[in-house]
């Protein structure tokens, strides 16, 4: 039984790394037919309605006292990032955006220290410094890694910051709810408006009249259903059958998958990019490292 459980955990782990690491190239494909706000809105709509279909019974768990934190998680954990990442991807390679996304654990700790009085160790401080040094190497315009429109990477940085704020909110305010409930109830605040926007904006007509748009929409469907809804549910299950440390390690593999997709898609991968990646991952490792008893 333990053997089966262990292999099941590894299968989920690999699946999450592949799905989350592939999300940036999927957004890039969606941008070939849709504007950034359409990509974000379609992703939110598909994610919400799929989650509602499989977890509609969770609506009864909604409580007024959870309104504010769920709204924050919906806006900062889904709504805003799903708009900001496509903006960044319109000018920056998907591989770099995938790497910048790995700053989330560093931002999470910094925000926890600043606003939620989270304790911090010297090793974590060192990890924060090293991680942000790696980010500077990637973002530094004088290094000419990202080209003339290097400043678009700050949209990805802002999205990662939003994720960190959302994670801290979940950790401090929504621990009494399971992952499916949090996903469904928070998506409700952005998924319904996104659906209305997609319909009123004329996106269905664009999809119906352009075969290429229909194909690129399928990438966004995968992004919303697998990358947003199912992935969160599986991640929560992974924590239960393995451990939080093992589960959190998926953070290290997401940039690797994103870079691999970028290379496969013909994006320029230079030595400076790898240097920034290594420093960011080292920083994330130190932030999550725990001393042995």
C-alpha positions in Angstrom: 0.0 0.0 0.0 2.8 2.4 0.9 4.6 1.5 -2.4 1.4 2.4 -4.4 1.0 5.6 -2.4 4.5 6.7 -3.0 4.3 6.1 -6.8 0.9 7.9 -6.8 2.6 10.9 -5.2 5.4 11.0 -7.7 2.9 10.7 -10.6 0.9 13.7 -9.3 4.2 15.6 -8.6 5.4 15.1 -12.2 1.9 16.0 -13.5 1.8 19.3 -11.6 5.3 20.3 -12.7 4.4 19.6 -16.3 1.0 21.4 -16.2 2.2 24.5 -14.3 5.4 24.6 -16.2 3.5 24.5 -19.5 1.0 27.2 -18.5 3.2 30.0 -19.9 3.6 28.5 -23.4 -0.2 27.8 -23.4 -0.8 31.5 -22.6 1.6 32.4 -25.4 -0.3 30.3 -27.9 -3.6 31.9 -26.7 -2.2 35.3 -27.4 -1.8 34.4 -31.1 -5.6 34.8 -31.5 -6.7 36.8 -28.5 -5.9 39.9 -26.6 -4.4 39.6 -23.1 -7.7 40.4 -21.5 -9.5 37.8 -23.5 -6.9 35.1 -22.6 -7.3 36.0 -18.9 -11.1 36.2 -19.0 -11.4 32.9 -20.9 -9.1 31.1 -18.5 -11.1 32.4 -15.5 -14.4 31.5 -17.1 -13.3 27.9 -17.9 -11.7 27.4 -14.5 -14.8 28.6 -12.6 -17.4 26.7 -14.5 -15.4 23.5 -14.4 -14.8 23.8 -10.7 -18.5 24.6 -10.2 -19.5 21.5 -12.1 -17.4 19.2 -10.0 -17.7 21.0 -6.6 -21.1 22.7 -6.7 -22.0 21.2 -3.3 -19.2 23.4 -1.7 -21.3 26.5 -2.3 -23.2 25.7 0.9 -19.9 26.3 2.9 -19.9 30.0 2.0 -20.0 32.2 5.1 -20.2 36.0 5.4 -17.1 36.1 7.6 -15.1 34.6 4.7 -16.4 37.1 2.2 -13.4 39.5 2.4 -10.5 36.9 2.3 -12.2 34.9 -0.5 -12.6 38.1 -2.5 -8.9 38.9 -1.9 -7.9 35.4 -3.0 -10.2 35.6 -6.1 -8.8 39.0 -7.2 -5.1 38.6 -6.2 -4.8 34.8 -6.6 -6.7 34.5 -9.9 -8.1 37.7 -11.5 -5.2 40.1 -11.6 -2.4 37.6 -12.3 -4.3 36.0 -15.1 -4.3 39.4 -16.8 -0.7 40.4 -16.0 1.0 37.2 -17.2 -0.4 37.5 -20.7 0.7 41.1 -20.9 4.2 40.1 -20.0 4.1 37.2 -22.5 3.1 39.6 -25.2 6.7 41.0 -25.2 8.8 38.6 -23.1 9.7 34.9 -23.7 7.6 32.4 -21.9 10.7 30.7 -20.4 11.7 33.9 -18.6 8.1 34.6 -17.3 8.1 31.0 -16.0 11.3 31.6 -14.1 10.0 34.9 -12.6 7.0 33.0 -11.4 9.3 31.0 -9.1 9.8 34.2 -7.0 6.4 33.5 -5.4 7.9 31.7 -2.4 10.3 34.6 -1.8 7.5 37.2 -2.0 5.3 35.0 0.3 7.9 35.0 3.0 8.7 38.8 2.7 5.0 39.7 2.9 4.5 37.3 5.8 7.2 39.0 7.7 6.0 42.5 6.8 2.2 42.2 7.3 1.5 38.9 9.1 4.3 38.8 11.7 5.8 35.6 10.3 9.0 34.4 12.0 12.1 34.4 9.9 15.5 32.7 10.1 18.9 33.8 8.9 19.0 31.2 6.3 15.7 32.4 4.9 17.0 36.0 4.8 20.0 34.8 2.8 17.6 32.9 0.5 15.6 36.1 -0.1 18.8 38.1 -0.9 20.1 35.4 -3.3 16.7 34.9 -5.0 16.2 38.6 -5.7 19.8 38.8 -6.9 18.9 36.2 -9.5 15.8 38.2 -10.4 17.9 41.3 -10.9 20.2 39.4 -13.2 17.2 38.5 -15.4 15.5 41.9 -15.2 18.6 44.1 -15.5 18.2 46.0 -18.7 22.0 46.6 -19.0 22.5 42.8 -19.2 20.4 42.8 -22.4 18.9 39.4 -21.5 15.3 40.5 -22.2 15.8 43.0 -25.0 14.5 46.5 -25.4 11.1 45.8 -23.8 12.7 44.3 -20.6 10.3 46.3 -18.4 7.4 44.1 -19.4 8.9 41.5 -17.0 7.6 43.7 -14.1 4.0 42.6 -15.1 5.1 39.0 -14.2 6.8 40.2 -11.0 3.6 42.0 -10.0 1.6 38.8 -10.8 3.9 36.8 -8.6 3.5 39.4 -5.8 -0.3 39.0 -6.1 0.1 35.2 -5.7 2.1 35.7 -2.6 -0.5 38.0 -1.0 -3.2 35.4 -1.9 -1.2 32.6 -0.3 -0.7 34.5 2.9 -4.4 35.3 3.0 -5.3 31.6 2.6 -2.8 30.6 5.2 -4.0 33.1 7.8 -7.7 33.5 7.1 -9.0 30.4 5.2 -7.4 27.4 6.9 -10.8 26.1 7.9 -11.8 25.5 4.2 -10.6 22.7 2.0 -8.8 23.4 -1.3 -11.8 22.8 -3.5 -14.0 25.1 -1.5 -11.4 27.9 -1.6 -10.9 27.5 -5.3 -14.6 27.5 -6.1 -15.7 30.3 -3.8 -12.8 32.6 -4.7 -13.2 32.0 -8.4 -16.9 32.9 -8.1 -15.9 36.6 -7.7 -13.9 36.7 -10.9 -15.3 33.8 -13.0 -18.8 35.1 -13.4 -17.7 38.7 -14.4 -15.1 37.1 -16.7 -17.8 35.0 -18.4 -20.1 38.0 -18.9 -17.2 40.0 -20.4 -16.3 37.2 -22.8 -19.9 37.0 -24.0 -20.4 40.8 -24.3 -17.0 41.4 -25.8 -17.9 39.3 -28.9 -15.3 36.6 -28.2 -17.6 33.7 -29.1 -18.1 35.2 -32.6 -14.4 35.5 -33.0 -13.9 31.8 -32.1 -16.8 30.7 -34.4 -15.4 32.7 -37.4 -11.7 31.7 -37.2 -10.5 28.1 -37.1 -7.1 29.2 -35.8 -8.8 31.0 -32.9 -10.7 27.9 -32.0 -7.5 25.9 -31.8 -5.8 28.6 -29.7 -8.8 28.7 -27.4 -8.3 24.9 -26.8 -4.9 25.9 -25.2 -6.8 28.3 -22.9 -9.3 25.6 -22.0 -6.4 23.3 -20.9 -5.0 26.2 -19.0 -8.2 26.9 -17.1 -9.4 23.3 -16.5 -6.1 21.6 -15.8 -3.7 24.4 -14.9 -6.1 26.3 -12.6 -8.8 23.9 -11.3 -7.6 20.3 -11.3 -4.0 21.3 -10.5 -5.0 23.0 -7.2 -7.2 20.1 -6.2 -4.4 17.6 -6.9 -1.8 19.7 -5.1 -4.0 19.7 -2.0 -4.3 15.9 -2.3 -0.5 15.5 -2.8 0.1 17.3 0.5 -2.2 14.8 2.3 -0.6 11.6 0.8 3.0 12.8 1.0 4.3 15.9 2.9 4.2 19.7 2.6 8.0 19.8 1.9 7.8 17.2 -0.9 4.8 19.0 -2.4 6.4 22.4 -2.3 9.4 21.1 -4.2 7.4 21.3 -7.4 8.3 25.0 -7.3 11.8 24.0 -8.4 10.7 22.1 -11.5 8.2 24.6 -12.9 11.0 26.9 -14.3 12.8 23.9 -15.8 9.7 22.9 -17.7 9.0 26.5 -18.8 12.6 26.8 -20.1 12.3 23.5 -21.9 9.2 24.7 -23.7 10.8 28.0 -24.5 13.8 26.3 -26.0 11.6 24.0 -28.0 9.6 27.0 -29.3 12.8 28.7 -30.5 13.3 31.2 -27.7 16.8 32.5 -26.9 18.3 30.9 -23.8 21.6 32.4 -22.8 24.1 31.8 -20.0 22.9 34.8 -18.1 19.4 33.4 -18.0 20.7 30.2 -16.5 22.7 32.2 -13.9 19.5 34.0 -12.9 17.5 30.8 -12.8 20.1 29.0 -10.6 20.2 31.9 -8.1 16.4 32.2 -7.8 16.0 28.4 -7.3 18.8 28.4 -4.7 17.0 31.3 -2.9 13.7 29.4 -3.0 15.5 26.3 -1.6 17.1 28.2 1.3 13.8 29.9 2.1 12.0 26.5 2.3 14.9 24.6 4.0 14.3 23.3 7.5 17.0 22.3 9.9 17.3 18.6 10.7 16.5 17.6 14.3 
